Amino acid sequence: MGNWSSESSFVRIAAHDRPGHPHRQRAIRSTLTDPIAAGPCPFCARGDDLLANEHAMVRRDINPVASGHLLIITRRHVADFFEATATERASLMALLLEAKAWLAREYAPDGFNVGVNIGLASGQTIPHVHVHLIPRYLGDTPNPRGGVRGVIPDKQTY
């Protein structure tokens, strides 16, 4: 077994597992070179934090998909959720629970979606760890069945 925490080991293993993808190494590192993400990090800039702890903060999404859509963001600039420290991930989860309680009081949603995009292929456009907490409301979509599976529309309903 290789060192799983090493980027080079991960790339080698991923390339071995998916030999039909010659650009796999580029795809894995895409969040570092994605032209959409070029420029200063909007999450590193000061913002209006609704909630915070030592390692993470909660902000409103500037392009919300639902009323109350929040982001839970690491304070340290790190692109990949799996590269965040255990303490940072625990801080994100602690704030996720606080943010859910805040949304329940302020917006009274009927449900929630929680999501993390990791890498360009998943839709990540800002290479800084952030967790989406999206309040959901009865009737906000004709058929919510499948929830986050909707990122691949043909797989949403089953």
C-alpha positions in Angstrom: 0.0 0.0 0.0 1.2 3.5 -0.9 1.0 6.6 1.2 -2.6 7.7 0.7 -2.0 11.2 2.0 0.6 11.9 -0.8 -0.8 13.5 -3.9 1.6 11.6 -6.1 0.5 8.3 -4.6 -3.2 9.2 -5.1 -2.6 10.2 -8.7 -0.6 7.0 -9.4 -3.4 4.8 -7.8 -6.2 6.7 -9.5 -4.4 6.4 -12.9 -3.9 2.7 -12.3 -7.6 2.2 -11.4 -8.8 4.2 -14.4 -6.3 3.4 -17.2 -8.8 4.7 -19.9 -8.3 8.3 -18.5 -4.9 9.6 -19.7 -5.7 13.0 -18.3 -6.5 11.8 -14.8 -3.6 13.5 -13.2 -4.7 16.8 -14.8 -8.3 16.2 -13.7 -7.4 15.5 -10.1 -5.4 18.7 -9.9 -7.9 20.7 -11.9 -9.1 22.8 -9.0 -5.7 24.4 -8.8 -5.7 25.4 -12.5 -9.4 25.9 -13.2 -9.8 29.3 -15.0 -13.1 29.8 -13.3 -11.4 29.7 -9.9 -8.5 32.0 -11.0 -8.0 35.2 -8.9 -8.3 36.0 -5.3 -10.2 33.5 -3.1 -13.6 35.0 -2.2 -13.7 32.8 1.0 -10.3 34.1 2.2 -11.6 37.7 2.1 -13.4 39.0 5.1 -17.1 38.5 5.0 -20.2 38.6 7.0 -20.0 35.5 9.1 -23.3 34.3 10.6 -21.6 31.7 12.8 -18.0 30.9 13.5 -15.6 28.8 15.5 -11.8 28.6 15.5 -11.5 26.6 12.3 -14.6 27.4 10.2 -17.3 30.0 9.5 -20.8 30.2 8.1 -21.8 32.6 5.4 -24.8 33.1 3.1 -24.3 31.8 -0.4 -24.1 34.8 -2.8 -25.9 32.7 -5.5 -28.4 30.8 -3.4 -30.4 28.0 -4.9 -33.0 28.4 -2.1 -33.9 31.0 0.4 -31.5 30.6 3.3 -28.7 28.7 1.4 -25.6 28.7 3.6 -21.9 27.8 3.2 -19.8 26.3 6.0 -16.2 27.2 5.1 -12.8 26.4 6.5 -10.8 29.3 7.7 -7.6 27.8 6.3 -7.3 27.9 2.5 -7.4 24.3 1.5 -9.0 23.1 -1.8 -10.0 19.5 -1.0 -12.3 18.4 1.8 -10.2 15.2 2.2 -7.1 17.4 2.6 -8.6 19.3 5.5 -7.4 18.2 9.0 -9.5 16.1 11.2 -10.0 19.2 13.5 -11.1 21.3 10.5 -13.6 18.6 9.4 -15.0 18.4 13.0 -15.3 22.1 13.1 -17.2 22.1 9.8 -19.6 19.5 11.1 -20.1 21.3 14.4 -21.0 24.5 12.5 -23.2 22.5 10.1 -25.4 21.5 13.1 -25.5 25.0 14.4 -26.3 26.4 11.0 -29.1 23.8 10.6 -30.6 25.0 13.9 -30.3 28.6 12.9 -32.1 27.9 9.6 -34.8 26.0 11.4 -35.5 29.0 13.6 -35.2 31.7 10.9 -36.6 30.0 7.8 -38.6 26.9 9.0 -37.7 24.7 6.0 -39.3 21.3 5.4 -36.0 19.6 4.7 -32.3 20.1 3.9 -29.7 19.0 1.3 -26.0 18.9 2.4 -23.3 18.8 -0.2 -19.6 19.2 -0.8 -18.1 19.5 -4.3 -14.6 18.2 -4.6 -12.7 18.8 -7.9 -13.8 20.3 -11.2 -15.6 17.1 -12.3 -18.0 17.5 -9.3 -18.7 21.1 -10.1 -16.3 22.8 -7.6 -15.5 26.3 -8.9 -13.9 27.8 -5.8 -10.9 25.8 -4.6 -11.5 26.3 -0.9 -13.4 23.8 1.2 -17.0 24.7 1.7 -20.1 22.7 2.6 -23.5 23.7 1.1 -26.4 23.6 3.5 -29.5 24.1 1.4 -32.9 24.4 3.0 -35.7 22.7 1.1 -39.4 23.6 1.0 -42.3 21.5 0.0 -43.2 22.3 -3.6 -39.8 24.0 -4.4 -39.4 21.4 -7.1 -42.0 19.2 -8.8 -40.3 15.9 -7.7 -37.5 16.1 -5.1 -37.1 12.3 -5.0 -33.4 11.4 -5.2 -32.2 14.7 -3.8 -28.5 15.1 -4.3 -28.6 12.4 -6.9 -30.0 15.1 -9.2 -26.4 16.2 -10.0 -26.7 13.4 -12.7 -30.3 14.0 -13.8 -30.8 10.6 -15.4 -29.9 9.0 -12.0 -32.1 11.2 -9.8 -35.2 9.1 -9.8 -35.2 5.4 -9.3 
